[in-house]
């Protein structure tokens, strides 16, 4: 079998080196899943865990993909908007059931906005609602 050594993956050549950096935090919040704006389960809470991953094929002049402090600040700012609150009441979930999947997408976009010009380095966000139960959001 012949394998193309220059096969592309996620918009880059597969054999291209990629650096990743990540930051994790936790927050407590309540939510309930809804369908057609009607609750389908009781309100309940989780100790959510968030992991945000940034990546790049190159490093800046300091040797970084992204400064951990910038990533930490962005993740913590987003988590603070939901910490000890009802996620259903957040305007970002007015027309969306706050599933773990939707929460991962919400964090991804909010972190990317907060990172400004470096937001294009965001690779994925993974959210755990309980140990062993997680969902990720990735944009190619």
N, C-alpha and C positions, 0 to 999 in steps of 0.2 A: 504494500500500500504506500502510495506517495503522499506525503503531508507537505503542504505549502508552509515553509518556515516564516512567511510574511503574512500569515492569516491574521485578519483584523478581529479585534475583540473590543467591544465598548468604544468604538471610534478610535482605537489605537492599535498598533501592532502588538500581537500577543506576547512577543518576547521583549517588549519594552518594560524597563524597570519602573515601578511605581512605589512611592513612599506614602504611608498612611500615618496619620496621627488621630488620636481619639480622646474624648473627654466624657466622663460619666458623672451623673448626679442622680439624686432621688428627690421626689416630692410626694406629698400626700394630697389626694383630691377625691371627690366623689363624682359619680356619673351614673347614667342609666342609658341603655340602648333604646332607641325609638325607631318606629317604622310608621311612615305616613303621619309623622308628628305625634304618634301615640306611644306611650311607654310600653315596652315589651318585657320589662323586668323591673324589679324594685331598685330604688336608689341604693347604691352601695359604694364603698370606698376601696381604694388600693393605695399601697405604697409603691408608686410607679418608679421605675428605673429607666433612665434615658442614656443612651450612648450615641454621640454624634461623631462621625468620622469624616475627616477631610483628607484629600489625597492630591498628589501631584507627581508628575514625571521629573520635575526639576525642583531644585532648592533655591531659595533666595540668597542674597549675598551673605547672610548670617548662617546659612546652612539649614534653613527651616522650610518645611512645606507651609506651615501656618503657625504662628506663635500660639502656644498653649493658652496663654493668658487671654488672647483675643477669642479663642474658641470657648474657653471657660466662661468668660463674661457673657458671650452671646447665649450659650446654653442656659446659664443661670438666670439671665433676664427673661427668657421665654418661660422657664419653669416657674419663676416668681409670679408670672401673670395667672397661673393656674393653681399655685400652691394653696392648700386649705380652702379651695373653692369648689363650686359645682361646675364641672366642665360644660354641662349642658347650657349654662347661662352665659358662656363666653360667646361673643358675637361671631367668632370664627366657626361656631358649630350651630348657628341659627337654622341652617338648612341641611345639616349633616349629622347623622347619628355619631356620637363620640366613641366610636370603636377604637381599639388599639391601633388598627391600621390607619384610621383617619387622624388619630393623634400623632402618629409617626410622620405623616405627610405635613400636618400643621407645624410640628417642630422643625422639620426640614426647611420649609419655606421661610419660617420666621427667623431661624438661625441664619440662613443664607442672606436675608435682607439685612440683618444686623452686622454681618461681616463686610458689607459694602463691596468694594472692588475684589476682595478675596473670597466672596461668596461662591464664585465659580469653582472653588476648590472643594465644596461640599460633595461628599460621595454618598453617604447614607445616614439615616437615623434609625436606631432600633430602640423599641420601647417594650419593657416588660411590665405586665400588670400583676404578675405573680411569678415566683420562681418556676422556670420551665415553660412559661407562656409568654411569647414575645411576637412582635410583628415589626417588619422593617419597611422603610420607604427608600427607594433608590431611583434616581433619574439618570438615564443614559445620555 
